[in-house]
């Protein structure tokens, strides 16, 4: 069991800590599904210092801390007027300890507080661990899409939770 998990709004001073989550979580999660080239592209595109700081500056990034160390993050946005959880990642060594669930509870609280009655997310088909986690959190599949910019990748599986 780990110490108490604290979830809070990310600040610009958290950029390196948030980025470290992506750099640690992305390769083992996505390399088996997509190959190393896509992982390198994704890290450069979505986890660069600049991209991470831009996300934090929007006010839509939450971090989970244990003993003052950032061990997880969640990034929110919207698509077609519906809140979307674009990122939820936890350091590999803290997966399965409740960090992801604590982040998801904070996401639900935030979305409800903004007056929404649902939140959506997507994950790559084949990421069975993510699929099981999201189902356990109350999400259900609502559709699938393909990435026209990256032919050959698994489908994006879209899920939604309503409250």
C-alpha positions as CSV (number, residue, x, y, z in Angstrom):
1,X,0.0,0.0,0.0
2,X,1.2,3.5,-0.8
3,X,0.9,6.6,1.2
4,X,-1.9,9.1,0.8
5,X,-2.6,10.1,-2.8
6,X,-3.1,13.9,-3.3
7,X,-4.7,15.1,-6.5
8,X,-4.3,18.7,-7.4
9,X,-4.3,21.2,-10.2
10,X,-1.0,21.1,-12.1
11,X,1.2,24.2,-12.1
12,X,3.8,25.2,-14.6
13,X,6.5,24.3,-12.1
14,X,5.2,20.7,-12.5
15,X,6.1,20.5,-16.2
16,X,9.1,18.2,-15.7
17,X,7.2,15.9,-13.4
18,X,4.2,15.7,-15.7
19,X,6.4,15.1,-18.7
20,X,8.3,12.3,-16.8
21,X,5.0,10.4,-16.5
22,X,4.6,10.3,-20.3
23,X,8.2,9.5,-20.9
24,X,7.9,6.5,-18.5
25,X,4.4,5.3,-19.4
26,X,4.3,5.7,-23.2
27,X,7.0,3.3,-24.4
28,X,5.9,0.2,-22.5
29,X,2.2,0.9,-23.2
30,X,2.4,1.8,-26.9
31,X,5.5,0.1,-28.4
32,X,3.8,-3.3,-28.5
33,X,0.7,-1.8,-30.2
34,X,2.2,0.7,-32.6
35,X,6.0,0.1,-32.9
36,X,8.8,2.4,-31.8
37,X,8.4,5.1,-34.6
38,X,4.9,6.1,-33.5
39,X,6.0,6.2,-29.8
40,X,8.9,8.5,-30.7
41,X,6.5,10.7,-32.7
42,X,4.0,10.8,-29.8
43,X,6.6,11.6,-27.2
44,X,8.0,14.4,-29.4
45,X,4.5,15.7,-30.2
46,X,2.5,15.4,-27.0
47,X,5.2,15.1,-24.3
48,X,7.7,17.7,-25.3
49,X,8.5,20.4,-22.7
50,X,6.6,22.9,-24.8
51,X,3.5,20.7,-25.3
52,X,3.4,19.7,-21.7
53,X,3.7,23.3,-20.5
54,X,1.0,24.4,-23.0
55,X,-1.4,21.7,-21.6
56,X,-0.7,22.8,-18.0
57,X,-1.2,26.5,-18.9
58,X,-4.8,25.7,-20.0
59,X,-5.7,24.8,-16.4
60,X,-6.9,21.4,-17.5
61,X,-4.2,19.1,-16.1
62,X,-4.4,17.4,-12.8
63,X,-1.5,15.6,-11.0
64,X,-1.5,12.9,-8.5
65,X,1.3,13.0,-5.8
66,X,2.5,10.5,-3.3
67,X,4.9,11.8,-0.7
68,X,5.3,15.0,-2.7
69,X,6.3,13.2,-5.9
70,X,4.2,13.4,-9.1
71,X,3.2,9.8,-9.9
72,X,0.2,10.3,-12.3
73,X,-1.5,12.9,-14.4
74,X,-4.8,13.5,-16.2
75,X,-5.4,16.0,-19.0
76,X,-8.8,17.2,-20.0
77,X,-10.2,19.1,-23.0
78,X,-13.3,18.9,-25.1
79,X,-14.5,17.7,-28.5
80,X,-17.8,18.7,-30.0
81,X,-18.9,20.4,-26.7
82,X,-18.3,17.2,-24.6
83,X,-15.5,17.0,-22.0
84,X,-12.8,14.6,-23.1
85,X,-10.2,12.9,-20.9
86,X,-7.3,13.0,-23.4
87,X,-4.6,11.7,-21.1
88,X,-4.6,9.6,-17.9
89,X,-1.2,8.1,-17.2
90,X,0.5,6.7,-14.1
91,X,4.1,5.8,-13.5
92,X,4.5,2.1,-14.3
93,X,5.7,1.3,-10.8
94,X,2.6,2.8,-9.2
95,X,0.0,1.3,-11.5
96,X,-2.5,-0.8,-9.6
97,X,-2.1,1.2,-6.4
98,X,-5.1,3.5,-6.6
99,X,-3.4,6.5,-8.3
100,X,-5.4,6.1,-11.5
101,X,-8.7,5.7,-9.6
102,X,-7.9,8.8,-7.5
103,X,-7.2,10.8,-10.7
104,X,-10.4,9.5,-12.3
105,X,-12.5,10.5,-9.3
106,X,-11.0,14.0,-9.5
107,X,-11.8,14.2,-13.2
108,X,-15.4,13.2,-12.6
109,X,-15.6,15.8,-9.8
110,X,-14.2,18.5,-12.1
111,X,-16.5,17.6,-15.0
112,X,-19.6,17.5,-12.8
113,X,-18.5,20.9,-11.3
114,X,-18.5,22.4,-14.8
115,X,-22.1,21.2,-15.2
116,X,-21.5,18.3,-17.6
117,X,-23.3,15.0,-17.3
118,X,-20.7,12.9,-19.2
119,X,-17.1,12.6,-20.1
120,X,-15.5,10.7,-23.0
121,X,-12.1,9.3,-23.7
122,X,-10.3,7.2,-26.3
123,X,-7.7,4.5,-26.1
124,X,-5.9,2.3,-28.7
125,X,-7.6,-1.0,-29.4
126,X,-5.4,-3.7,-27.9
127,X,-4.6,-1.7,-24.8
128,X,-6.4,-4.2,-22.7
129,X,-5.2,-2.9,-19.3
130,X,-6.7,0.6,-20.2
131,X,-9.9,-1.0,-21.4
132,X,-10.4,-2.9,-18.2
133,X,-9.6,0.1,-16.0
134,X,-12.0,2.4,-17.9
135,X,-14.8,-0.2,-17.8
136,X,-14.3,-0.6,-14.0
137,X,-14.6,3.2,-13.8
138,X,-18.0,3.1,-15.4
139,X,-17.1,3.8,-19.1
140,X,-18.8,2.0,-22.0
141,X,-17.7,1.8,-25.6
142,X,-19.6,4.3,-27.9
143,X,-17.6,3.9,-31.2
144,X,-14.4,3.4,-33.0
145,X,-12.4,5.6,-35.3
146,X,-9.2,5.2,-37.3
147,X,-6.3,7.7,-37.4
148,X,-6.0,8.9,-41.0
149,X,-2.5,10.4,-40.3
150,X,-1.2,7.0,-39.0
151,X,-2.6,4.2,-41.2
152,X,-2.1,0.8,-39.8
153,X,-2.5,1.8,-36.2
154,X,-5.1,0.0,-34.1
155,X,-8.5,1.7,-33.9
156,X,-9.2,4.4,-31.4
157,X,-11.9,3.0,-29.1
158,X,-14.1,5.8,-27.8
159,X,-15.8,5.4,-24.4
160,X,-18.2,7.5,-22.4
161,X,-19.2,7.7,-18.7
162,X,-22.4,9.4,-17.8
163,X,-23.5,10.7,-14.4
